Amino acid sequence: MVEKVICSSKARTDLDEIYLSLSEYSEKYANQWVERLFSKIELLEKFPEIGAIIP
């Protein structure tokens, strides 16, 4: 089952701000961070029940 992760406008603004902050130190690192984040989002979409259940 493939689900869809929906990013709110507030979340998108926050991500943009994080990227800009990281890119002040290293644009390469900022790009890597974004790529890893979207990779995790894609994984979550493919396997929405992934991860441990914490009571």
Contacts in CASP RR format, 6 or more apart in sequence:
PFRMAT RR
TARGET T0000
AUTHOR 0000-0000-0000
METHOD contacts of the structure
MODEL  1
MVEKVICSSKARTDLDEIYLSLSEYSEKYANQWVERLFSKIELLEKFPEI
GAIIP
1 48 0 8 1.000
2 45 0 8 1.000
2 46 0 8 1.000
3 44 0 8 1.000
3 45 0 8 1.000
3 48 0 8 1.000
4 45 0 8 1.000
5 41 0 8 1.000
5 44 0 8 1.000
5 45 0 8 1.000
7 15 0 8 1.000
15 34 0 8 1.000
15 37 0 8 1.000
18 33 0 8 1.000
19 30 0 8 1.000
19 33 0 8 1.000
19 34 0 8 1.000
20 30 0 8 1.000
22 29 0 8 1.000
22 30 0 8 1.000
22 33 0 8 1.000
23 30 0 8 1.000
43 50 0 8 1.000
44 50 0 8 1.000
END
